[in-house]
Amino acid sequence: MSALDHLWCPACGWFGRRKRRRARDAADAALVAFHARLAAEVRAEREAERRRNGPLITLLDRNGVKIAGPLTAREFAEAGVMFG
């Protein structure tokens, strides 16, 4: 097959444009799938951390100004802060 025979190919399109578009679309889909897996992994790690250490707590004063946090309940207990 010569180069001139491949100017128009039903599968590849004119000058291989369909082929390149399909390859680009596949690469885009692979990148989206990679980032989706990465995000799911991060969410799972955060959930495991939350289950291991408990929820995050932030202390605010009466005016809503942040005093401390976000810290885990375990860190507050180690510092001597009691809730109840």
N, C-alpha and C positions, 0 to 999 in steps of 0.2 A: 504494500500500500504506500503510495507516495504522499507527500505533503499536500498536494493538490486534491487528492482523493478525500482528505480529511477536512477540507474546508467546510463541508456540510455533512455531518453525521447525525442520523436521527437520535442517537443516544446522547451525543455530546453537544449538539447544537452548532450554530455557526461559530467557527474557530474555537470550539471547545468551551464556549461560555457556559452552557448548562452543566458541564462536568465541573468546572471551577466553582460555579454557584453551589452545586450539591456538596462539594468538598468544603466550601466556606460555611455552609449551613450545618454540616456535620461537626465542624470544628467549633462553631458557636454553641451547638447543643451540648457538646462534650464539656465546654467551659462552664456552661450553666449547671450541668450535672455535677461537675467538680465542686463548684461553689455551694451548691445545695447540700452535698455531702459534708463539706467543711462546716457549714452553718449548723447542720444537724449534730455533728460531732461536738461543736462548741456548746450547743444547747444541752446535750447530754452531760457534758462535763460540768456545766454550771448546775444542773439539776442534782448530779451526784454530790457536788460540793455543798449545795444547800441541804441535802438530806443528811450529809455527814456532820455539818456544823450548825445546822438550824437556820432559821430565817435571819435576814439582815435587819438590824434595828438602828434607827437614827433618833437621837434625843434632840428635842426642840424645847426652847423656853416658852413662856406664855405668849410672847410676841411672834412665835413661829420662826425664831432665829435658830439655826443649827448650832447645837452645843457639841455633840460628838456623833461619830458614825460616818458612814454605815459600818457597823461592827456586828459580829455574830453574837448570839445570846451567850455562848461560851466565853467569848472575850469580855463581855460585860460582867459575867459572873466571876471571872478571874480577877477583874479590877475591883470587885467588891460591890458592884451595883446590884441592888436587889429589886425585883419587880413584885408587885402584889398589891 
